[in-house]
Amino acid sequence: MPQKLNFTKMHGCGNDYIYFNCHNQTINNPETLAIKLCNRYTGIGGDGIVLILPSKVADGKMRMFNSRDGSESNMCGNALPSVAKYLYENGLINGQHPANTNATLETHTMTIETGSGIKDLLLTVENNKVTAVRVDMGAAFLQPEQIPVALSGDAVVARPILIGSTKYKITCVNMGNPHAVVFISGMGEYGTVELAAIDLETTGPSFENNPLFPDRVNLEFAHVVARNHIKARVWERGSGETWGSGTGACAVAVAAVLNGYGDKDTDILVEMPGGELIVRYTDNTVYMTGNCVEVFNGVVVYSNK
């Protein structure tokens, strides 16, 4: 029987998702729903769907399903700010409405349960609207078995590998999901291939599905504009190329520090096609600050047939 589902379309850094409030509706078969609704020609369009759920251990819970294959990801850094915005502005924080104050600018804390654990967030609120969110993304994992990647050593930093017949130097980081970062240039200079010219539709799947990565992998190509300033393009496993990625930006910033292009405990600007994210890599955790934009609300009638 068809379901009538209410949704909200939101994006962060151009990374757009279809959000479903599961406090008052049940989503059946989200894997298939993601594939059908995220099609940009025959559906609503998006990089995936996000379920906003109640949590027994945090202010809210999120689950995310990718657009191309319906697979579920443990983490989505760009979706977290939008989930926080929805929870706050719709009065779903522990079932209570947010305080309606006369303050034009204030901050609020929030916790969200994810497949990679509970994340702490700091919300910037202007006139009771959430305009930016800083997320404590947790520690960056670097050991090969933590990525996972089938390479030896304590960490994979600028490690030469062969994908097909092409040589790359990869730096691997796990930010709740696995990432391989390839720098195409040194400080401030483009290499032989410019960022915009890379054929991600070919290169992305060749990385994502390579046996080196038993859980598949997200891929970032990065260009160093200046110290602590990186431009990047992202290929997300299960989704393809996206305009932005929160965990991808974090992986790029961590990789920049490991390769000598950035500094620890310093704001690193990561530019992606959909916008900018600020990342700070410390000894204990990685902080990511990004925006969250509501695009529109709607209702879709969906059938599993």
RODO-2510 file (C-alpha; in nm, 4 decimals, decimal comma):
residues 305
     n   res          X          Y          Z
     1     m     0,0000     0,0000     0,0000
     2     p     0,1421     0,3444    -0,0909
     3     q     0,2816     0,5608     0,1876
     4     k     0,2328     0,9360     0,2072
     5     l     0,5621     1,0673     0,3465
     6     n     0,6485     1,4190     0,4643
     7     f     1,0048     1,5288     0,3935
     8     t     1,2382     1,8269     0,4121
     9     k     1,5106     1,8926     0,1563
    10     m     1,8272     2,0422     0,3125
    11     h     2,1903     2,0810     0,2203
    12     g     2,5243     2,1609     0,3779
    13     c     2,8075     2,2726     0,1501
    14     g     2,5950     2,1602    -0,1461
    15     n     2,5744     1,8059    -0,0059
    16     d     2,1962     1,7621    -0,0319
    17     y     1,9764     1,5054     0,1392
    18     i     1,6083     1,4252     0,1775
    19     y     1,5233     1,4269     0,5493
    20     f     1,2369     1,2324     0,7062
    21     n     1,1085     1,3067     1,0546
    22     c     1,0635     0,9577     1,2027
    23     h     0,9199     1,0867     1,5292
    24     n     0,5772     1,0853     1,3682
    25     q     0,6071     0,8531     1,0667
    26     t     0,7641     0,5171     0,9849
    27     i     0,9891     0,4672     0,6844
    28     n     0,9744     0,1168     0,5367
    29     n     1,2606    -0,0150     0,3212
    30     p     1,4793     0,3014     0,3306
    31     e     1,7387     0,1364     0,1041
    32     t     1,4989     0,1203    -0,1907
    33     l     1,3456     0,4567    -0,1003
    34     a     1,6877     0,6232    -0,1237
    35     i     1,7539     0,4891    -0,4732
    36     k     1,4125     0,5905    -0,6067
    37     l     1,3706     0,9330    -0,4481
    38     c     1,7293     1,0548    -0,4933
    39     n     1,7210     1,0223    -0,8718
    40     r     1,7617     1,3790    -0,9998
    41     y     1,5492     1,3162    -1,3101
    42     t     1,2645     1,0951    -1,1879
    43     g     1,2660     1,1679    -0,8133
    44     i     1,3223     1,4507    -0,5674
    45     g     1,6983     1,4448    -0,6147
    46     g     1,9671     1,4158    -0,3516
    47     d     2,2881     1,2475    -0,2379
    48     g     2,0873     1,0238    -0,0055
    49     i     1,8075     1,0133     0,2483
    50     v     1,8415     1,0804     0,6217
    51     l     1,6090     0,9461     0,8888
    52     i     1,5728     1,1710     1,1956
    53     l     1,4831     0,9443     1,4862
    54     p     1,4323     0,9597     1,8622
    55     s     1,7267     0,8428     2,0727
    56     k     1,7493     0,6938     2,4213
    57     v     2,1091     0,8118     2,4648
    58     a     2,1234     1,1510     2,2871
    59     d     1,9074     1,4464     2,1788
    60     g     1,8387     1,2731     1,8497
    61     k     1,9518     0,9984     1,6150
    62     m     2,0283     0,9878     1,2423
    63     r     2,0577     0,7148     0,9818
    64     m     2,1752     0,7869     0,6275
    65     f     2,1245     0,5820     0,3088
    66     n     2,3185     0,6485    -0,0124
    67     s     2,1577     0,7467    -0,3412
    68     r     2,3148     0,5056    -0,5892
    69     d     2,2921     0,1714    -0,4128
    70     g     2,0869     0,2366    -0,0984
    71     s     2,3735     0,1306     0,1279
    72     e     2,3773     0,2720     0,4807
    73     s     2,6691     0,4872     0,5990
    74     n     2,7732     0,5045     0,9630
    75     m     2,8482     0,8761     0,9398
    76     c     2,7693     1,1803     0,7302
    77     g     2,9372     1,4978     0,8499
    78     n     2,7382     1,7354     0,6303
    79     a     2,4066     1,5818     0,7348
    80     l     2,4705     1,6298     1,1075
    81     p     2,4275     2,0114     1,1039
    82     s     2,1006     1,9781     0,9106
    83     v     1,9715     1,7152     1,1540
    84     a     2,0613     1,9491     1,4419
    85     k     1,8848     2,2392     1,2686
    86     y     1,5708     2,0306     1,2170
    87     l     1,5642     1,9014     1,5748
    88     y     1,6182     2,2478     1,7233
    89     e     1,3803     2,4464     1,5045
    90     n     1,1036     2,1867     1,5289
    91     g     1,1239     2,1513     1,9075
    92     l     1,2347     1,7874     1,9046
    93     i     1,5239     1,8140     2,1502
    94     n     1,4218     1,5642     2,4194
    95     g     1,0637     1,6442     2,3241
    96     q     1,0960     2,0065     2,4324
    97     h     1,0640     2,3204     2,2247
    98     p     1,3761     2,5406     2,2171
    99     a     1,3818     2,8440     2,4413
   100     n     1,2336     3,1399     2,2551
   101     t     1,4556     3,4228     2,3712
   102     n     1,5060     3,7812     2,2650
   103     a     1,8732     3,7168     2,1950
   104     t     1,9680     3,7788     1,8327
   105     l     2,2755     3,5540     1,8562
   106     e     2,3332     3,2616     2,0908
   107     t     2,4804     2,9130     2,1031
   108     h     2,3339     2,5796     2,2105
   109     t     2,4825     2,2328     2,2593
   110     m     2,3312     1,9109     2,1267
   111     t     2,4171     1,5417     2,0984
   112     i     2,3243     1,3174     1,8040
   113     e     2,3533     0,9394     1,7907
   114     t     2,5129     0,7997     1,4719
   115     g     2,6429     0,4652     1,3536
   116     s     2,9877     0,5886     1,4556
   117     g     2,8861     0,6880     1,8077
   118     i     2,7399     0,9956     1,9757
   119     k     2,8553     1,3283     1,8301
   120     d     2,8664     1,6574     2,0233
   121     l     2,7512     1,9688     1,8374
   122     l     2,7619     2,3411     1,9056
   123     l     2,4829     2,5334     1,7299
   124     t     2,5011     2,8992     1,6321
   125     v     2,1472     3,0365     1,6528
   126     e     2,0365     3,3737     1,5157
   127     n     1,6796     3,4842     1,5875
   128     n     1,5913     3,1231     1,6785
   129     k     1,7243     2,9894     1,3453
   130     v     2,0298     2,7624     1,3283
   131     t     2,2792     2,9153     1,0856
   132     a     2,5970     2,7133     1,1520
   133     v     2,7029     2,4081     1,3476
   134     r     3,0378     2,2930     1,4828
   135     v     3,0597     1,9140     1,5065
   136     d     3,3038     1,7197     1,7209
   137     m     3,3691     1,4481     1,4644
   138     g     3,5810     1,2367     1,6977
   139     a     3,9351     1,1115     1,6563
   140     a     4,0920     1,0482     1,3168
   141     f     4,1964     0,6838     1,2842
   142     l     4,5115     0,6256     1,0813
   143     q     4,6210     0,2647     1,1265
   144     p     4,5600     0,0551     0,8119
   145     e     4,3360    -0,1959     0,9910
   146     q     4,1232     0,0927     1,1217
   147     i     4,0580     0,2369     0,7748
   148     p     4,0503    -0,0502     0,6583
   149     v     4,3104    -0,0723     0,3812
   150     a     4,5205    -0,3760     0,2912
   151     l     4,8582    -0,2079     0,3416
   152     s     5,1222    -0,2460     0,6109
   153     g     5,2682     0,0027     0,8581
   154     d     5,1402     0,2283     1,1342
   155     a     4,9809     0,4752     0,8906
   156     v     4,9327     0,5223     0,5165
   157     v     5,0729     0,8653     0,4275
   158     a     5,1648     0,9516     0,0671
   159     r     5,1930     0,5777     0,0009
   160     p     5,2463     0,4892    -0,3673
   161     i     4,9883     0,2444    -0,5041
   162     l     4,8723     0,1257    -0,8432
   163     i     4,5037     0,1561    -0,9387
   164     g     4,4597    -0,0002    -1,2785
   165     s     4,7653     0,1186    -1,4688
   166     t     4,7948     0,4545    -1,2897
   167     k     5,0201     0,5332    -0,9941
   168     y     4,8843     0,7428    -0,7051
   169     k     5,0127     0,8490    -0,3652
   170     i     4,7364     0,7989    -0,1101
   171     t     4,6881     0,9090     0,2486
   172     c     4,4239     0,7079     0,4340
   173     v     4,2038     0,8367     0,7167
   174     n     3,8970     0,6938     0,8881
   175     m     3,6535     0,9643     1,0043
   176     g     3,3703     0,7250     1,0878
   177     n     3,3999     0,5980     0,7326
   178     p     3,7075     0,5196     0,5197
   179     h     3,8811     0,7832     0,3043
   180     a     4,1721     0,7865     0,0613
   181     v     4,3134     1,1335    -0,0141
   182     v     4,5278     1,2069    -0,3205
   183     f     4,7103     1,5408    -0,3444
   184     i     4,7561     1,6385    -0,7082
   185     s     4,9981     1,9209    -0,6290
   186     g     5,2343     2,0661    -0,3748
   187     m     5,2007     2,4038    -0,2055
   188     g     5,0188     2,6523    -0,4294
   189     e     5,0971     2,4833    -0,7626
   190     y     4,8898     2,2582    -0,9812
   191     g     5,0371     1,9326    -1,0954
   192     t     5,0107     1,7887    -1,4430
   193     v     4,6344     1,7322    -1,3978
   194     e     4,4113     2,0121    -1,2727
   195     l     4,1441     1,9312    -1,0168
   196     a     3,8504     2,0130    -1,2453
   197     a     3,9892     1,7928    -1,5230
   198     i     3,9961     1,4693    -1,3203
   199     d     3,7509     1,2102    -1,4508
   200     l     3,5914     1,1094    -1,1207
   201     e     3,3202     0,9032    -1,2916
   202     t     3,5967     0,6647    -1,4009
   203     t     3,8540     0,7054    -1,1255
   204     g     3,6040     0,7058    -0,8365
   205     p     3,4676     0,3524    -0,8916
   206     s     3,8160     0,2173    -0,9599
   207     f     3,9208     0,3313    -0,6103
   208     e     3,5920     0,2573    -0,4346
   209     n     3,5790    -0,1052    -0,5455
   210     n     3,9502    -0,1865    -0,5403
   211     p     4,0452    -0,4961    -0,3323
   212     l     4,2823    -0,2730    -0,1326
   213     f     3,9723    -0,1418     0,0462
   214     p     3,7664    -0,4303     0,1893
   215     d     3,4817    -0,1984     0,2987
   216     r     3,5128     0,0162    -0,0159
   217     v     3,6376     0,3733     0,0209
   218     n     3,5554     0,7417    -0,0248
   219     l     3,8027     0,9234    -0,2480
   220     e     3,9206     1,2849    -0,2357
   221     f     4,1459     1,4560    -0,4897
   222     a     4,2987     1,7656    -0,3302
   223     h     4,4906     2,0735    -0,4458
   224     v     4,6920     2,2797    -0,1969
   225     v     4,6088     2,6456    -0,2552
   226     a     4,8191     2,7682     0,0369
   227     r     4,9120     2,6460     0,3813
   228     n     4,5886     2,5507     0,5649
   229     h     4,3822     2,6112     0,2486
   230     i     4,2833     2,3123     0,0350
   231     k     4,0491     2,2630    -0,2605
   232     a     3,9001     1,9163    -0,3059
   233     r     3,6615     1,7018    -0,5059
   234     v     3,4848     1,4028    -0,3500
   235     w     3,3727     1,0624    -0,4644
   236     e     3,1491     0,8994    -0,1996
   237     r     3,1082     0,5242    -0,1897
   238     g     2,7488     0,4384    -0,2730
   239     s     2,6668     0,7905    -0,3961
   240     g     2,9233     0,8967    -0,6555
   241     e     3,0597     1,2498    -0,6843
   242     t     2,9043     1,4946    -0,4382
   243     w     2,9401     1,8712    -0,4105
   244     g     3,0600     1,8401    -0,0541
   245     s     3,1367     1,5963     0,2251
   246     g     3,1863     1,6644     0,5937
   247     t     3,3877     1,3526     0,6684
   248     g     3,5702     1,4070     0,3374
   249     a     3,6690     1,7612     0,4367
   250     c     3,7940     1,6284     0,7709
   251     a     3,9951     1,3561     0,5986
   252     v     4,1473     1,6129     0,3609
   253     a     4,2447     1,8423     0,6493
   254     v     4,3998     1,5555     0,8484
   255     a     4,5860     1,4384     0,5377
   256     a     4,7098     1,7944     0,4765
   257     v     4,8627     1,8042     0,8250
   258     l     5,0188     1,4593     0,7819
   259     n     5,1728     1,5663     0,4489
   260     g     5,3049     1,8980     0,5797
   261     y     5,0501     2,1218     0,4046
   262     g     4,8660     2,2290     0,7192
   263     d     4,9001     2,2718     1,0926
   264     k     4,7467     2,0927     1,3874
   265     d     4,5077     2,2824     1,6143
   266     t     4,4602     2,5441     1,3410
   267     d     4,1559     2,6250     1,1271
   268     i     4,1992     2,4666     0,7842
   269     l     3,9761     2,5922     0,5037
   270     v     3,8528     2,3131     0,2770
   271     e     3,6814     2,4319    -0,0420
   272     m     3,4525     2,1957    -0,2285
   273     p     3,2281     2,2604    -0,5287
   274     g     2,9292     2,3219    -0,2994
   275     g     3,0970     2,5567    -0,0549
   276     e     3,3483     2,5802     0,2288
   277     l     3,4032     2,3933     0,5543
   278     i     3,6362     2,4816     0,8410
   279     v     3,8229     2,1894     0,9967
   280     r     4,0481     2,1838     1,3034
   281     y     4,2566     1,8708     1,3673
   282     t     4,3744     1,8345     1,7276
   283     d     4,5537     1,5602     1,9195
   284     n     4,2218     1,4351     2,0570
   285     t     3,9563     1,5039     1,7956
   286     v     3,8584     1,6738     1,4695
   287     y     3,6177     1,9693     1,4662
   288     m     3,4174     2,0590     1,1571
   289     t     3,2128     2,3777     1,1182
   290     g     2,9604     2,4069     0,8375
   291     n     2,6310     2,5574     0,7332
   292     c     2,2850     2,4018     0,7112
   293     v     2,0235     2,5279     0,4674
   294     e     1,6582     2,4293     0,4409
   295     v     1,5559     2,4231     0,0741
   296     f     1,1893     2,3176     0,0821
   297     n     0,9321     2,0896     0,2465
   298     g     0,7073     1,8483     0,0643
   299     v     0,4984     1,5314     0,0594
   300     v     0,5709     1,2285    -0,1575
   301     v     0,3496     0,9275    -0,2203
   302     y     0,5705     0,6212    -0,2311
   303     s     0,5036     0,2585    -0,3159
   304     n     0,7532    -0,0285    -0,2868
   305     k     0,6249    -0,1677    -0,6160
***
